[in-house]
């Protein structure tokens, strides 16, 4: 049988790109409700500042476990709904159920369990939806696709983050009795469930996918290399990583350090364990295939790893500590039943809406920036703006002026959501788009796991448990991410987005 002649991947119209990206409105609606309100829910159900990072571990850990596996599976799926769309639908159903249940949690631990379900479900849809753009668009249109994703992400997040505050303006009760979630938060989560399911369902019914053989025939598809044999030293490295994990664990136990640091020890040991498992395996299965792709990731992806790690460490610090920082410093409230606390928590939601709102014009400016400055310098500038925005929280006392801080954070957020993917997409094999996006996601979730394990320890040990200093650490982390951008090599088109 003759091999089909390679053809150009046809360009896609504006409304087709719109439809394939529209599901991101719902996904970010769910994530924004989570980011702006889950710490508030945990506080209301009795969690202390010390507890918050550990309770948030569900978010990064589910991404670590789910996205590479879902990416691997979606690369090999083909049925009536296509390749990626079955995952959009499954994730939408589970996430909507979790959003409805979470604000009705009777206990702290049930809320934590529902956060696991919510984040796992969102990740089931998130990875395939990012891969969908790489599947459907030619190289010249992928930056446009990722920029549109950023616009939809920002739009969904603005509305979702504002919802409790807006509902208060319309007369919905923002009062919180002991252990009772306010009605504003409950109704916001119910609306979020409807939006998440509706937008992803729209993407499922309004789009079509290329079958695997058609994708492979496009001449702009990067061919997937066969899996190489695992290097001989992999077993030795696995033993060293496991030993490092055990050494950290023993040090923590003997010194009676913060128990949350056990997560760091577990991460080191787990990384060594998967290398040992792969080194002894002779079969090619999902685990060994993912590990092989991790070890042989494209150069651009490898260079982007520290950029992603510092960026998402900062974002995670902002998400889990902004509510506590704003209520504590700018509203002088710690009692979750007080009006001042709930007003401050609503204002934190407004700030989250603001940075997502500022990300919309930022996403429109980024293509102009990259045409003149290139991808690397544009990303560097935007990360510096974000770092300065977080650092300014320590200087500003009027909560309204924090909106200015969110301008810089919005530029960084828009850049983080688009430019690393624009740098990466042309170097990823078409047949492994899903698994590579899943692996790239590891360097989003690993720094969040690190933040969950060390942020509480750092605040308690060096900063008197004051949550405002988590934003100081986040700002410094974004500035370090900007420095790491300098190391990223040239990408296709001299590092510039197409006009």
HELIX and SHEET records of a PDB file:
HELIX    1   1 UNK A   14  UNK A   21  1                                   8    
HELIX    2   2 UNK A   23  UNK A   44  1                                  22    
HELIX    3   3 UNK A   49  UNK A   55  1                                   7    
HELIX    4   4 UNK A   57  UNK A   75  1                                  19    
HELIX    5   5 UNK A   85  UNK A  102  1                                  18    
HELIX    6   6 UNK A  108  UNK A  136  1                                  29    
HELIX    7   7 UNK A  139  UNK A  169  1                                  31    
HELIX    8   8 UNK A  183  UNK A  206  1                                  24    
HELIX    9   9 UNK A  212  UNK A  217  1                                   6    
HELIX   10  10 UNK A  234  UNK A  255  1                                  22    
HELIX   11  11 UNK A  259  UNK A  261  5                                   3    
HELIX   12  12 UNK A  262  UNK A  280  1                                  19    
HELIX   13  13 UNK A  286  UNK A  295  1                                  10    
HELIX   14  14 UNK A  299  UNK A  325  1                                  27    
HELIX   15  15 UNK A  326  UNK A  330  3                                   5    
HELIX   16  16 UNK A  339  UNK A  391  1                                  53    
HELIX   17  17 UNK A  392  UNK A  394  5                                   3    
HELIX   18  18 UNK A  399  UNK A  401  5                                   3    
HELIX   19  19 UNK A  402  UNK A  424  1                                  23    
HELIX   20  20 UNK A  425  UNK A  427  5                                   3    
HELIX   21  21 UNK A  430  UNK A  432  5                                   3    
HELIX   22  22 UNK A  433  UNK A  462  1                                  30    
HELIX   23  23 UNK A  468  UNK A  485  1                                  18    
HELIX   24  24 UNK A  492  UNK A  495  5                                   4    
END                                                                             
